[in-house]
Amino acid sequence: MFLVNFLRLSQLYNFKIGMCLIFVKNNLNIYLMKRLLTSLSILALIATSSTFISCSSDDNVTKEVELSIEQQILGKWILGEIDLKMQLGDNVITDEVGTDVTNELDLYFEFKEGNVVTLYQKQYQNGEVTQGTGTYTVSGSQLTVNISGTPQVFEYEINGDKLSLTLNAEEMYEGQLLIMNLTYHLYK
């Protein structure tokens, strides 16, 4: 390959290649040996550098700080969609997933420091507005929101800028067990 490239260059620039070919033939072995040593040196350098890089100190590396649940929940969370499953006895009445309700309902929770929560809800159909301020507590996978003296216990999950609050309720209705699972998907 070296010889072919050299010949092409020689022809392009009208060099006399007679003497050069003799030089190349005599020194081809030396050239190949140097090339091999250079390649091995580069490989050794890469291997050594990667060893040092992988064993380097983490002093200058920016580490992602994991926030506590209490810190993650702070802020304003706006309703995007809901999941609703209702079952009466063995019959599933409804099983809706990811239903966009933003055309029907404006709802947000704002969680503040000191375990203070504000709720705002407006139903577009009748213009009814509900709002209030209360407290919240986090315990394990449960979030308890207490506004106007009525505590509501949700199962919660935070995934980045998405907060899912699930409300599970059971009651007897006409002699059968009514099970309701409602999940609010809220976004920052």
KOLKOL-315017 format. One record per residue: x, y, z of N, C-alpha, C in turn; residue number from 0; residue in one letter. Coordinates in nm, 4 decimals, always signed. Layout:
<sites>
<site <X Y Z> <X Y Z> <X Y Z> NUM a>
...
</sites>
This chain:
<sites>
<site <+0.0832 -0.1190 +0.0000> <+0.0000 +0.0000 +0.0000> <+0.0873 +0.1248 +0.0000> 0 m>
<site <+0.1913 +0.1228 +0.0801> <+0.2822 +0.2363 +0.0852> <+0.3444 +0.2593 -0.0521> 1 f>
<site <+0.3861 +0.1497 -0.1165> <+0.4505 +0.1589 -0.2469> <+0.3524 +0.2124 -0.3516> 2 l>
<site <+0.2295 +0.1655 -0.3489> <+0.1280 +0.2119 -0.4443> <+0.1023 +0.3605 -0.4252> 3 v>
<site <+0.0852 +0.4025 -0.3017> <+0.0627 +0.5453 -0.2744> <+0.1828 +0.6288 -0.3166> 4 n>
<site <+0.2993 +0.5761 -0.2923> <+0.4210 +0.6480 -0.3293> <+0.4290 +0.6622 -0.4811> 5 f>
<site <+0.3946 +0.5538 -0.5524> <+0.3971 +0.5583 -0.6990> <+0.2960 +0.6597 -0.7515> 6 l>
<site <+0.1789 +0.6614 -0.6949> <+0.0776 +0.7582 -0.7388> <+0.1258 +0.9016 -0.7184> 7 r>
<site <+0.1824 +0.9266 -0.6029> <+0.2342 +1.0608 -0.5755> <+0.3468 +1.0952 -0.6718> 8 l>
<site <+0.4307 +0.9982 -0.6978> <+0.5438 +1.0220 -0.7883> <+0.4949 +1.0560 -0.9275> 9 s>
<site <+0.3946 +0.9863 -0.9752> <+0.3418 +1.0142 -1.1086> <+0.2736 +1.1500 -1.1117> 10 q>
<site <+0.2024 +1.1849 -1.0079> <+0.1339 +1.3134 -1.0049> <+0.2321 +1.4298 -1.0128> 11 l>
<site <+0.3396 +1.4190 -0.9483> <+0.4349 +1.5299 -0.9417> <+0.5555 +1.5094 -1.0334> 12 y>
<site <+0.5488 +1.4144 -1.1249> <+0.6538 +1.3874 -1.2238> <+0.7908 +1.3639 -1.1614> 13 n>
<site <+0.7941 +1.2896 -1.0517> <+0.9219 +1.2562 -0.9904> <+0.9870 +1.1438 -1.0681> 14 f>
<site <+1.1144 +1.1386 -1.0638> <+1.1862 +1.0244 -1.1175> <+1.1853 +0.9199 -1.0088> 15 k>
<site <+1.1281 +0.8055 -1.0394> <+1.1081 +0.7067 -0.9341> <+1.2113 +0.5954 -0.9370> 16 i>
<site <+1.2960 +0.5933 -1.0348> <+1.3942 +0.4845 -1.0419> <+1.4734 +0.4705 -0.9141> 17 g>
<site <+1.5347 +0.5767 -0.8713> <+1.6171 +0.5729 -0.7509> <+1.5294 +0.5525 -0.6268> 18 m>
<site <+1.4140 +0.6097 -0.6314> <+1.3245 +0.5974 -0.5164> <+1.2792 +0.4542 -0.4973> 19 c>
<site <+1.2506 +0.3817 -0.6084> <+1.2077 +0.2430 -0.5971> <+1.3155 +0.1573 -0.5335> 20 l>
<site <+1.4392 +0.1811 -0.5734> <+1.5491 +0.1052 -0.5127> <+1.5552 +0.1353 -0.3636> 21 i>
<site <+1.5420 +0.2639 -0.3298> <+1.5440 +0.3032 -0.1892> <+1.4297 +0.2371 -0.1128> 22 f>
<site <+1.3118 +0.2381 -0.1738> <+1.1955 +0.1809 -0.1077> <+1.2133 +0.0320 -0.0879> 23 v>
<site <+1.2594 -0.0390 -0.1926> <+1.2770 -0.1832 -0.1803> <+1.3785 -0.2166 -0.0726> 24 k>
<site <+1.4875 -0.1418 -0.0693> <+1.5916 -0.1698 +0.0300> <+1.5450 -0.1355 +0.1711> 25 n>
<site <+1.4627 -0.0358 +0.1784> <+1.4232 +0.0106 +0.3115> <+1.2799 -0.0275 +0.3500> 26 n>
<site <+1.2151 -0.1086 +0.2658> <+1.0779 -0.1477 +0.2950> <+1.0685 -0.2254 +0.4249> 27 l>
<site <+1.1608 -0.3149 +0.4459> <+1.1598 -0.3925 +0.5702> <+1.1796 -0.3017 +0.6914> 28 n>
<site <+1.2699 -0.2056 +0.6788> <+1.2926 -0.1121 +0.7892> <+1.1656 -0.0297 +0.8138> 29 i>
<site <+1.1052 +0.0149 +0.7038> <+0.9830 +0.0936 +0.7149> <+0.8727 +0.0135 +0.7837> 30 y>
<site <+0.8527 -0.1111 +0.7401> <+0.7477 -0.1940 +0.7989> <+0.7742 -0.2203 +0.9464> 31 l>
<site <+0.8999 -0.2429 +0.9806> <+0.9350 -0.2670 +1.1208> <+0.9065 -0.1422 +1.2047> 32 m>
<site <+0.9443 -0.0254 +1.1527> <+0.9165 +0.0985 +1.2255> <+0.7659 +0.1206 +1.2397> 33 k>
<site <+0.6940 +0.0922 +1.1313> <+0.5481 +0.1084 +1.1333> <+0.4850 +0.0175 +1.2389> 34 r>
<site <+0.5333 -0.1077 +1.2442> <+0.4832 -0.2029 +1.3425> <+0.5140 -0.1550 +1.4838> 35 l>
<site <+0.6364 -0.1087 +1.5059> <+0.6738 -0.0588 +1.6386> <+0.5914 +0.0647 +1.6765> 36 l>
<site <+0.5694 +0.1520 +1.5776> <+0.4878 +0.2703 +1.6042> <+0.3456 +0.2302 +1.6419> 37 t>
<site <+0.2886 +0.1357 +1.5670> <+0.1527 +0.0889 +1.5973> <+0.1458 +0.0267 +1.7353> 38 s>
<site <+0.2458 -0.0554 +1.7683> <+0.2484 -0.1176 +1.9007> <+0.2636 -0.0122 +2.0097> 39 l>
<site <+0.3448 +0.0897 +1.9835> <+0.3625 +0.1969 +2.0819> <+0.2318 +0.2724 +2.1036> 40 s>
<site <+0.1606 +0.2988 +1.9933> <+0.0327 +0.3691 +2.0050> <-0.0676 +0.2845 +2.0819> 41 i>
<site <-0.0731 +0.1539 +2.0514> <-0.1640 +0.0656 +2.1248> <-0.1294 +0.0617 +2.2731> 42 l>
<site <+0.0007 +0.0551 +2.3034> <+0.0428 +0.0535 +2.4435> <+0.0042 +0.1842 +2.5124> 43 a>
<site <+0.0202 +0.2954 +2.4413> <-0.0164 +0.4256 +2.4969> <-0.1667 +0.4333 +2.5234> 44 l>
<site <-0.2461 +0.3841 +2.4294> <-0.3915 +0.3844 +2.4471> <-0.4308 +0.2968 +2.5650> 45 i>
<site <-0.3715 +0.1787 +2.5726> <-0.4042 +0.0874 +2.6830> <-0.3666 +0.1492 +2.8168> 46 a>
<site <-0.2502 +0.2123 +2.8234> <-0.2063 +0.2754 +2.9474> <-0.2970 +0.3925 +2.9835> 47 t>
<site <-0.3306 +0.4764 +2.8833> <-0.4168 +0.5907 +2.9128> <-0.5532 +0.5463 +2.9596> 48 s>
<site <-0.6104 +0.4438 +2.8951> <-0.7432 +0.4010 +2.9377> <-0.7394 +0.3429 +3.0773> 49 s>
<site <-0.6280 +0.2813 +3.1144> <-0.6149 +0.2305 +3.2506> <-0.6140 +0.3467 +3.3489> 50 t>
<site <-0.5373 +0.4518 +3.3155> <-0.5333 +0.5672 +3.4042> <-0.6671 +0.6391 +3.4080> 51 f>
<site <-0.7327 +0.6473 +3.2947> <-0.8626 +0.7148 +3.2907> <-0.9643 +0.6388 +3.3736> 52 i>
<site <-0.9674 +0.5067 +3.3583> <-1.0675 +0.4298 +3.4316> <-1.0370 +0.4234 +3.5802> 53 s>
<site <-0.9128 +0.4468 +3.6176> <-0.8770 +0.4428 +3.7587> <-0.8597 +0.5827 +3.8159> 54 c>
<site <-0.9000 +0.6841 +3.7422> <-0.8775 +0.8199 +3.7881> <-0.9686 +0.8534 +3.9048> 55 s>
<site <-0.9325 +0.9588 +3.9725> <-1.0106 +1.0054 +4.0859> <-1.1410 +1.0661 +4.0363> 56 s>
<site <-1.2444 +1.0572 +4.1150> <-1.3741 +1.1132 +4.0791> <-1.3898 +1.2557 +4.1320> 57 d>
<site <-1.2787 +1.3194 +4.1709> <-1.2868 +1.4525 +4.2292> <-1.3494 +1.5544 +4.1343> 58 d>
<site <-1.3196 +1.5446 +4.0039> <-1.3678 +1.6433 +3.9086> <-1.4949 +1.6001 +3.8376> 59 n>
<site <-1.5508 +1.4881 +3.8730> <-1.6706 +1.4372 +3.8078> <-1.7934 +1.4942 +3.8777> 60 v>
<site <-1.8858 +1.5474 +3.7988> <-2.0105 +1.5981 +3.8545> <-2.1010 +1.4800 +3.8827> 61 t>
<site <-2.1380 +1.4647 +4.0065> <-2.2239 +1.3536 +4.0455> <-2.3674 +1.4027 +4.0546> 62 k>
<site <-2.4584 +1.3195 +4.0046> <-2.6000 +1.3520 +4.0151> <-2.6425 +1.3301 +4.1593> 63 e>
<site <-2.6975 +1.4326 +4.2178> <-2.7390 +1.4258 +4.3566> <-2.8791 +1.3671 +4.3616> 64 v>
<site <-2.8941 +1.2639 +4.4404> <-3.0257 +1.2028 +4.4553> <-3.1029 +1.2795 +4.5616> 65 e>
<site <-3.2169 +1.3318 +4.5202> <-3.2991 +1.4103 +4.6115> <-3.3889 +1.3184 +4.6926> 66 l>
<site <-3.4169 +1.3601 +4.8143> <-3.5107 +1.2842 +4.8967> <-3.6510 +1.3026 +4.8394> 67 s>
<site <-3.7394 +1.2145 +4.8781> <-3.8784 +1.2222 +4.8319> <-3.9388 +1.3563 +4.8708> 68 i>
<site <-3.9068 +1.4037 +4.9902> <-3.9593 +1.5317 +5.0367> <-3.9125 +1.6461 +4.9468> 69 e>
<site <-3.7901 +1.6361 +4.8924> <-3.7394 +1.7396 +4.8026> <-3.7964 +1.7236 +4.6614> 70 q>
<site <-3.8125 +1.5984 +4.6176> <-3.8644 +1.5734 +4.4827> <-4.0088 +1.6199 +4.4666> 71 q>
<site <-4.0856 +1.6093 +4.5724> <-4.2290 +1.6392 +4.5622> <-4.2576 +1.7893 +4.5621> 72 i>
<site <-4.1627 +1.8698 +4.6077> <-4.1844 +2.0146 +4.6136> <-4.2115 +2.0716 +4.4751> 73 l>
<site <-4.3058 +2.1645 +4.4691> <-4.3360 +2.2316 +4.3433> <-4.4813 +2.2155 +4.3034> 74 g>
<site <-4.5116 +2.2714 +4.1874> <-4.6487 +2.2698 +4.1356> <-4.6626 +2.1541 +4.0371> 75 k>
<site <-4.7600 +2.0678 +4.0624> <-4.7873 +1.9499 +3.9799> <-4.9244 +1.9670 +3.9156> 76 w>
<site <-4.9265 +1.9693 +3.7830> <-5.0491 +1.9963 +3.7075> <-5.1013 +1.8666 +3.6455> 77 i>
<site <-5.2308 +1.8447 +3.6596> <-5.2934 +1.7229 +3.6077> <-5.2841 +1.7165 +3.4556> 78 l>
<site <-5.2429 +1.5995 +3.4058> <-5.2370 +1.5765 +3.2615> <-5.3407 +1.4758 +3.2165> 79 g>
<site <-5.3404 +1.3587 +3.2807> <-5.4380 +1.2559 +3.2455> <-5.4673 +1.1695 +3.3670> 80 e>
<site <-5.5693 +1.0856 +3.3517> <-5.6070 +0.9950 +3.4602> <-5.6203 +0.8527 +3.4073> 81 i>
<site <-5.6075 +0.7590 +3.4988> <-5.6426 +0.6189 +3.4758> <-5.7576 +0.5900 +3.5711> 82 d>
<site <-5.8590 +0.5224 +3.5230> <-5.9737 +0.4906 +3.6074> <-6.0179 +0.3476 +3.5812> 83 l>
<site <-6.0240 +0.2711 +3.6900> <-6.0769 +0.1349 +3.6809> <-6.1814 +0.1198 +3.7901> 84 k>
<site <-6.3007 +0.0761 +3.7483> <-6.4081 +0.0502 +3.8438> <-6.4604 -0.0903 +3.8195> 85 m>
<site <-6.4790 -0.1597 +3.9307> <-6.5266 -0.2975 +3.9231> <-6.6367 -0.3170 +4.0264> 86 q>
<site <-6.7478 -0.3732 +3.9826> <-6.8595 -0.4036 +4.0716> <-6.8734 -0.5552 +4.0754> 87 l>
<site <-6.8398 -0.6124 +4.1910> <-6.8365 -0.7584 +4.2009> <-6.7301 -0.8115 +4.1066> 88 g>
<site <-6.7690 -0.9028 +4.0167> <-6.6756 -0.9579 +3.9182> <-6.6789 -0.8829 +3.7852> 89 d>
<site <-6.7646 -0.7840 +3.7733> <-6.7822 -0.7118 +3.6468> <-6.7004 -0.5829 +3.6446> 90 n>
<site <-6.6183 -0.5676 +3.5408> <-6.5435 -0.4436 +3.5215> <-6.6371 -0.3431 +3.4550> 91 v>
<site <-6.6596 -0.2323 +3.5219> <-6.7488 -0.1285 +3.4703> <-6.6742 -0.0395 +3.3722> 92 i>
<site <-6.5563 +0.0015 +3.4103> <-6.4730 +0.0844 +3.3231> <-6.3267 +0.0561 +3.3518> 93 t>
<site <-6.2456 +0.0663 +3.2479> <-6.1008 +0.0480 +3.2604> <-6.0346 +0.1398 +3.1581> 94 d>
<site <-6.0147 +0.2642 +3.1968> <-5.9585 +0.3654 +3.1082> <-5.8170 +0.3985 +3.1536> 95 e>
<site <-5.7259 +0.4049 +3.0569> <-5.5862 +0.4349 +3.0872> <-5.5432 +0.5561 +3.0048> 96 v>
<site <-5.4797 +0.6525 +3.0717> <-5.4247 +0.7690 +3.0024> <-5.5284 +0.8609 +2.9416> 97 g>
<site <-5.6410 +0.8772 +3.0067> <-5.7473 +0.9636 +2.9557> <-5.7117 +1.1098 +2.9808> 98 t>
<site <-5.7045 +1.1872 +2.8731> <-5.6747 +1.3300 +2.8839> <-5.8001 +1.4019 +2.9338> 99 d>
<site <-5.7890 +1.4646 +3.0489> <-5.9040 +1.5348 +3.1075> <-5.8809 +1.6854 +3.1154> 100 v>
<site <-5.7764 +1.7335 +3.0479> <-5.7432 +1.8758 +3.0579> <-5.8484 +1.9656 +2.9935> 101 t>
<site <-5.9352 +1.9109 +2.9085> <-6.0447 +1.9909 +2.8505> <-6.1637 +2.0013 +2.9444> 102 n>
<site <-6.1665 +1.9164 +3.0458> <-6.2798 +1.9124 +3.1378> <-6.2466 +1.9661 +3.2764> 103 e>
<site <-6.1186 +1.9589 +3.3111> <-6.0799 +1.9844 +3.4493> <-5.9421 +2.0479 +3.4554> 104 l>
<site <-5.9296 +2.1516 +3.5360> <-5.8003 +2.2126 +3.5654> <-5.7708 +2.1796 +3.7109> 105 d>
<site <-5.6656 +2.1034 +3.7338> <-5.6347 +2.0618 +3.8705> <-5.4842 +2.0667 +3.8913> 106 l>
<site <-5.4439 +2.1195 +4.0054> <-5.3027 +2.1111 +4.0419> <-5.2873 +2.1019 +4.1927> 107 y>
<site <-5.1778 +2.0386 +4.2323> <-5.1321 +2.0365 +4.3707> <-5.0016 +2.1145 +4.3729> 108 f>
<site <-4.9848 +2.1987 +4.4736> <-4.8567 +2.2653 +4.4927> <-4.8052 +2.2288 +4.6312> 109 e>
<site <-4.6952 +2.1532 +4.6320> <-4.6346 +2.1089 +4.7572> <-4.5226 +2.2055 +4.7934> 110 f>
<site <-4.5281 +2.2541 +4.9190> <-4.4320 +2.3547 +4.9641> <-4.3552 +2.3030 +5.0843> 111 k>
<site <-4.2471 +2.3739 +5.1166> <-4.1674 +2.3400 +5.2347> <-4.2563 +2.3485 +5.3581> 112 e>
<site <-4.2221 +2.2733 +5.4605> <-4.3000 +2.2732 +5.5834> <-4.4248 +2.1881 +5.5727> 113 g>
<site <-4.4289 +2.1002 +5.4724> <-4.5412 +2.0070 +5.4515> <-4.6743 +2.0783 +5.4284> 114 n>
<site <-4.6689 +2.1895 +5.3557> <-4.7893 +2.2644 +5.3202> <-4.8254 +2.2306 +5.1755> 115 v>
<site <-4.9546 +2.2068 +5.1529> <-5.0018 +2.1757 +5.0180> <-5.1203 +2.2648 +4.9834> 116 v>
<site <-5.1240 +2.3079 +4.8576> <-5.2367 +2.3847 +4.8060> <-5.3000 +2.3038 +4.6936> 117 t>
<site <-5.4318 +2.2979 +4.6942> <-5.5070 +2.2285 +4.5902> <-5.5937 +2.3298 +4.5178> 118 l>
<site <-5.5928 +2.3220 +4.3850> <-5.6813 +2.4048 +4.3032> <-5.7475 +2.3135 +4.2012> 119 y>
<site <-5.8793 +2.3251 +4.1887> <-5.9535 +2.2432 +4.0928> <-6.0663 +2.3260 +4.0337> 120 q>
<site <-6.0749 +2.3255 +3.9000> <-6.1846 +2.3949 +3.8322> <-6.2438 +2.3002 +3.7287> 121 k>
<site <-6.3753 +2.2807 +3.7390> <-6.4464 +2.1995 +3.6406> <-6.5009 +2.2937 +3.5338> 122 q>
<site <-6.4619 +2.2703 +3.4093> <-6.5009 +2.3611 +3.3014> <-6.6498 +2.3538 +3.2686> 123 y>
<site <-6.7103 +2.2380 +3.2867> <-6.8512 +2.2209 +3.2501> <-6.9433 +2.3133 +3.3295> 124 q>
<site <-6.9211 +2.3209 +3.4612> <-7.0097 +2.4043 +3.5433> <-6.9384 +2.5238 +3.6067> 125 n>
<site <-6.8082 +2.5375 +3.5813> <-6.7328 +2.6507 +3.6339> <-6.7021 +2.6425 +3.7820> 126 g>
<site <-6.7348 +2.5303 +3.8447> <-6.7133 +2.5136 +3.9887> <-6.5633 +2.5094 +4.0205> 127 e>
<site <-6.5248 +2.5909 +4.1187> <-6.3850 +2.5972 +4.1618> <-6.3749 +2.5482 +4.3050> 128 v>
<site <-6.2796 +2.4597 +4.3281> <-6.2498 +2.4110 +4.4624> <-6.1032 +2.4411 +4.4888> 129 t>
<site <-6.0773 +2.5023 +4.6023> <-5.9378 +2.5269 +4.6385> <-5.9239 +2.5251 +4.7890> 130 q>
<site <-5.8035 +2.4967 +4.8307> <-5.7778 +2.4923 +4.9740> <-5.6314 +2.4683 +5.0019> 131 g>
<site <-5.5968 +2.4930 +5.1257> <-5.4600 +2.4717 +5.1711> <-5.4648 +2.3792 +5.2904> 132 t>
<site <-5.3672 +2.2917 +5.2973> <-5.3615 +2.1969 +5.4076> <-5.2204 +2.1459 +5.4264> 133 g>
<site <-5.2123 +2.0240 +5.4747> <-5.0818 +1.9637 +5.5015> <-5.0701 +1.8318 +5.4262> 134 t>
<site <-4.9456 +1.7862 +5.4172> <-4.9209 +1.6557 +5.3569> <-4.8090 +1.5861 +5.4330> 135 y>
<site <-4.8124 +1.4541 +5.4299> <-4.7047 +1.3736 +5.4878> <-4.6722 +1.2608 +5.3912> 136 t>
<site <-4.5465 +1.2209 +5.3937> <-4.4996 +1.1102 +5.3107> <-4.4526 +1.0005 +5.4035> 137 v>
<site <-4.5015 +0.8796 +5.3800> <-4.4614 +0.7650 +5.4608> <-4.4553 +0.6426 +5.3697> 138 s>
<site <-4.3338 +0.5958 +5.3459> <-4.3176 +0.4820 +5.2551> <-4.3657 +0.5189 +5.1169> 139 g>
<site <-4.4596 +0.4416 +5.0639> <-4.5129 +0.4696 +4.9298> <-4.6460 +0.5437 +4.9365> 140 s>
<site <-4.6776 +0.5973 +5.0549> <-4.8051 +0.6671 +5.0713> <-4.7849 +0.8166 +5.0940> 141 q>
<site <-4.8717 +0.8922 +5.0296> <-4.8757 +1.0369 +5.0461> <-5.0139 +1.0700 +5.1010> 142 l>
<site <-5.0165 +1.1311 +5.2193> <-5.1438 +1.1695 +5.2806> <-5.1605 +1.3200 +5.2674> 143 t>
<site <-5.2693 +1.3609 +5.2045> <-5.3015 +1.5019 +5.1863> <-5.4228 +1.5319 +5.2735> 144 v>
<site <-5.4098 +1.6347 +5.3591> <-5.5176 +1.6709 +5.4503> <-5.5563 +1.8161 +5.4252> 145 n>
<site <-5.6680 +1.8337 +5.3540> <-5.7209 +1.9673 +5.3272> <-5.8608 +1.9729 +5.3873> 146 i>
<site <-5.8882 +2.0742 +5.4645> <-6.0192 +2.0930 +5.5298> <-6.0514 +1.9806 +5.6266> 147 s>
<site <-5.9498 +1.9246 +5.6899> <-5.9709 +1.8229 +5.7921> <-6.0061 +1.6845 +5.7403> 148 g>
<site <-6.0014 +1.6634 +5.6098> <-6.0331 +1.5328 +5.5526> <-5.9074 +1.4728 +5.4903> 149 t>
<site <-5.8403 +1.3793 +5.5606> <-5.7186 +1.3206 +5.5031> <-5.7510 +1.2254 +5.3876> 150 p>
<site <-5.6722 +1.2360 +5.2829> <-5.6861 +1.1478 +5.1670> <-5.5517 +1.0785 +5.1463> 151 q>
<site <-5.5517 +0.9455 +5.1444> <-5.4277 +0.8684 +5.1328> <-5.4127 +0.8196 +4.9888> 152 v>
<site <-5.3008 +0.8559 +4.9275> <-5.2683 +0.8148 +4.7910> <-5.1454 +0.7243 +4.7934> 153 f>
<site <-5.1413 +0.6286 +4.7022> <-5.0161 +0.5612 +4.6694> <-4.9506 +0.6539 +4.5676> 154 e>
<site <-4.8206 +0.6805 +4.5822> <-4.7579 +0.7747 +4.4905> <-4.6354 +0.7128 +4.4250> 155 y>
<site <-4.5996 +0.7704 +4.3105> <-4.4766 +0.7344 +4.2401> <-4.4269 +0.8592 +4.1685> 156 e>
<site <-4.2991 +0.8904 +4.1893> <-4.2384 +1.0038 +4.1199> <-4.1355 +0.9480 +4.0229> 157 i>
<site <-4.1481 +0.9910 +3.8971> <-4.0529 +0.9510 +3.7945> <-4.0149 +1.0766 +3.7167> 158 n>
<site <-3.9053 +1.1400 +3.7577> <-3.8635 +1.2645 +3.6934> <-3.9636 +1.3750 +3.7194> 159 g>
<site <-4.0215 +1.4281 +3.6119> <-4.1194 +1.5366 +3.6229> <-4.2629 +1.4860 +3.6206> 160 d>
<site <-4.2819 +1.3590 +3.6542> <-4.4167 +1.3010 +3.6563> <-4.4455 +1.2453 +3.7949> 161 k>
<site <-4.5581 +1.2858 +3.8503> <-4.6051 +1.2370 +3.9797> <-4.7370 +1.1648 +3.9561> 162 l>
<site <-4.7429 +1.0387 +3.9957> <-4.8668 +0.9613 +3.9843> <-4.9226 +0.9395 +4.1238> 163 s>
<site <-5.0468 +0.9804 +4.1438> <-5.1166 +0.9636 +4.2712> <-5.2343 +0.8696 +4.2485> 164 l>
<site <-5.2338 +0.7570 +4.3185> <-5.3398 +0.6575 +4.3018> <-5.4250 +0.6514 +4.4265> 165 t>
<site <-5.5535 +0.6601 +4.4044> <-5.6522 +0.6524 +4.5111> <-5.7276 +0.5215 +4.4935> 166 l>
<site <-5.7249 +0.4381 +4.5952> <-5.7962 +0.3103 +4.5931> <-5.9104 +0.3180 +4.6932> 167 n>
<site <-6.0296 +0.2835 +4.6480> <-6.1460 +0.2888 +4.7367> <-6.2320 +0.1650 +4.7153> 168 a>
<site <-6.2900 +0.1188 +4.8250> <-6.3829 +0.0050 +4.8205> <-6.5042 +0.0398 +4.9053> 169 e>
<site <-6.6218 +0.0043 +4.8547> <-6.7444 +0.0227 +4.9328> <-6.8505 -0.0736 +4.8804> 170 e>
<site <-6.9484 -0.0963 +4.9618> <-7.0588 -0.1839 +4.9217> <-7.1611 -0.1013 +4.8444> 171 m>
<site <-7.2078 -0.1561 +4.7323> <-7.3081 -0.0899 +4.6505> <-7.4080 -0.1960 +4.6059> 172 y>
<site <-7.5317 -0.1813 +4.6490> <-7.6390 -0.2749 +4.6166> <-7.5978 -0.4201 +4.6425> 173 e>
<site <-7.5340 -0.4412 +4.7568> <-7.4964 -0.5755 +4.7987> <-7.3719 -0.6317 +4.7324> 174 g>
<site <-7.3055 -0.5530 +4.6500> <-7.1817 -0.5992 +4.5856> <-7.0682 -0.5038 +4.6193> 175 q>
<site <-6.9459 -0.5579 +4.6137> <-6.8276 -0.4771 +4.6428> <-6.7912 -0.3929 +4.5207> 176 l>
<site <-6.7868 -0.2620 +4.5400> <-6.7449 -0.1693 +4.4354> <-6.5998 -0.1313 +4.4639> 177 l>
<site <-6.5126 -0.1589 +4.3676> <-6.3700 -0.1260 +4.3808> <-6.3375 -0.0183 +4.2776> 178 i>
<site <-6.2748 +0.0892 +4.3254> <-6.2363 +0.1975 +4.2358> <-6.0876 +0.2260 +4.2527> 179 m>
<site <-6.0171 +0.2334 +4.1404> <-5.8765 +0.2734 +4.1377> <-5.8658 +0.3932 +4.0443> 180 n>
<site <-5.8298 +0.5073 +4.1002> <-5.8173 +0.6304 +4.0234> <-5.6743 +0.6803 +4.0367> 181 l>
<site <-5.6075 +0.7004 +3.9235> <-5.4704 +0.7512 +3.9255> <-5.4648 +0.8843 +3.8529> 182 t>
<site <-5.4148 +0.9856 +3.9235> <-5.3894 +1.1163 +3.8649> <-5.2444 +1.1174 +3.8178> 183 y>
<site <-5.2205 +1.1551 +3.6922> <-5.0841 +1.1730 +3.6412> <-5.0608 +1.3233 +3.6294> 184 h>
<site <-4.9734 +1.3734 +3.7162> <-4.9465 +1.5167 +3.7238> <-4.8037 +1.5432 +3.6767> 185 l>
<site <-4.7826 +1.6618 +3.6207> <-4.6521 +1.6967 +3.5646> <-4.6066 +1.8323 +3.6161> 186 y>
<site <-4.4752 +1.8451 +3.6352> <-4.4179 +1.9742 +3.6776> <-4.4082 +2.0659 +3.5589> 187 k>
</sites>
